[in-house]
Amino acid sequence: MLDDLTEKEGRGVWLFAVFSTVLLIVLEFIFFAALIPGDWSDQVRTTELRWLVSAQGGASASDIVRRAEDWYQLLFVRTGLEPWSYQLLTTGPDFEPGLGMEKLGEYPFWDWLKGRLDVIWASLAQALQRLSMLLAWWPFLLLLCGAALGDGLLRRRIRQHSFTYPSPLAHHYAMVGMFWLVAIVIFLLLLPIPLPAVGVPVLGLIVAALIGIAAAHAQKRL
């Protein structure tokens, strides 16, 4: 009975954490759409690209940017989402009328809506570039996390032979920490400030430390 109650409470905590994460991402996206000036968005992209070239070199930075552009074309341009959004919310000689809304182009807020669209699509392109940068570090991250997992399992085996009990609390906090770290990374993908490329290995070190703690304090029956 007590175990069932504890399991339900734990499930409720995880559901609340997932809901909170999704809500924060949605609010961040709304913040992007409503408040971020277009000039600031351009400055963020320019600064982050300069940092990327400085940290990883021109060739690597070009590969990262090219891969992100390919993803953007595949997800948003070839599917028609980006052109459709501009067709729907923009009027003028270069655009076909969209869904009977062309008369709204006479209102002064129409140009503001187009500017918001520019910011939204630029933020999605920036998020894909940051995701591409994470992917560029995958050999280092895989090696680092694999070493941390091996070290944690070795420390767990030593605990078994020395009759030292693992700490369920440490294991729980390590797992929760990894969840929130993933949530923070998703949040950072859309954050409207330039992010340095050196943040990726720092992130990898934190993940590796949490993996090591979780593995070292895993329950013995596992």
N, C-alpha and C positions, 0 to 999 in steps of 0.2 A: 504493500500500500504506500509506504513511504517512498519506495523507489519509483513508483508510478508518478507520485506527486512531484518528486524531484525532476523526473524526466520531462513532465509537462512544463514545469517552471523553466527548465533549460531550453526547451523548444520555444517557449514564449519569448525568452531573452533573445534567441537567435532571430526569430521573426521580427521582433522590434528593431534589432540591429539592421536587418536587411531593409525594412521599411524606412528607417531613418536615413540609411545610405541613399536609397532611391530618391527620397524626398529632397535631400541635400543636393543631389545631382540635378534634379528638376529645377530647384530654386536657383542653382548656379546658372543653368541654361536660361532661365527667365531673366536673371540679372544681366547676362550677356546681351540678350535680345533688347532689353529696355534701356540700359544705362551706359554701356561701354561705348565711348566715342569711336568712330571709325579711325581717326588719326591715331588714337592710342593702340588700337588693335594692330595697325600697320607697324607701329613702333615696336610692339612686343615681338612680332614676327621677325623684324629686321634684327633686333638685338639678340634674340635667341639663335638666329642663324649665324650671326657673327661669333657668338660663344661656341656654337657647335663646330664651326670651322677651326676655331682656335684650339679647341680641346681634342678634336679627332682628326684634323687634317682635311685638306680640300677634297681628296678622293673619297674618303669615307663619308664626309658630309654630303657629297654629291649623290652617293649611293642611297643614303638615308632619305634625302629629299626626293630623289627620283622614285623610290619605292612608295613613299607617301603619296606622291602625285598619281602614281598608277592606281593605288587603292582608291583615291578620291574619284578618279575618272570612272573606275569600275563600280563604285558604290552609289555615286550621286549624279554623275554626268550621263553615263551610258544608260542608267536606269530611267533617266528623264526627270529625276526629282528636282535637281537644281534648275534646269530650264523651265520646268512646269511652275516652280515657285515664282520665278520672275515673270512668267507669262500671266500668272494669276494676279500678281500684285503690282505689275508695272504696265504703264500705257505709253504709247508714243509710236513713232514711225518704225522703230526697229523691233517692235513686239506686236504679235498678233493679239487681238482681244481675248481676254480670258474669262470664260464662263459667265458672260453677261455682266461682268463687273467693270467694264471699261469706262462707264460713266463716273465711277468713283475717282477717276484720275483728275477730275476737276477740283477736288478738294485739296487744301494745302497740306494735309497730313500724309499725302501719298508719297511724296519724296522722302519723308521721314521713315515710312515703312520700307522703302527700298534700301535706305541706309541700314536699317535693322537687319534686313536680309543679307546685305553684304557682310555685316559683322558675324551673323550666325554661320554662314558658310565659311568665312575665314576662320572662325573658331573650330569648326569641324575639321578643316584642313590642317590647322595647327595641332589638333588632338591626334590626327593620323600621323603627323610628322613625329610627335613625341612617342607614339606607339612604335613607329619604325625605329626610333633611336633605342628604345628598350630592346627591340628584337636584335639590333646590331650587337648588343652586349650578351646575347644568349649563351655563347660558349663559356664566357667568364662566369656568368651567373649559374650555369649548370654545373660547372666544375666546383664552384664555391659551395653551392647548396649540397652537392653530392658529398663533398668532404665534410661538411657540417653534419650531415645525416650519418655518415660512417662514424664520425667521432662521437655523436650522441648515442648511437647503438652500442659502441664499444664501452662507453661510460655506463650505460644501462647494464651490460653484461657484467662489468666489474661490480656494480651494486648488487646484482643477484648473488654473486659468489661471496660478497662481504656481508650479506644479510642486511644491507642498507635499503630501507624501503623508499621507493620513489615518491615524489611529492605530487599528489593529484592537483594541488593548487597551482604549482609551477607549470604542470602540463596544461592545465586549463587556461592560465593566463597567456601562455605561449601561443596556444591555438587561437584565443581571442585576439591576441596581438597581431597574428598573421592575417586574420579576417579584416581587422581594421586597417592594416597596412594596405591590403588590396583595395579597400574602400577609399583610402587616402590617395592611392595611385590613380584610381578612376577619377577622383575629384580633381587631382592635379592636371589631368589631361585637358581639362577645360579652363583651368585657372588663368585669368587674364593678366598674368605677369610673366616675364621671361624666366625660364628655368634653365640652370646650367647643366651641361651634359655630365659633369662630374657627380651630379646627384644620383646617377644610375648605379655606379659601384658602391656608393654609400648605402643606397637602398638595398643592394645585394648583400652587404655585410650585415645589415639589420635582419634581413630575412634569414640568412644563414645562422645567425645567433639564435633566433627564435626556433628554427628547425632543430638545432642542436639541443636546446632546452627541452623541446617537446619530445624528441626521441629519447633523451636520457631519462626522462621522468615518465615514460609510457608505463602502463600497468604491466606487471610481470606476466599475467596470463596471456598477453598478446605475444 
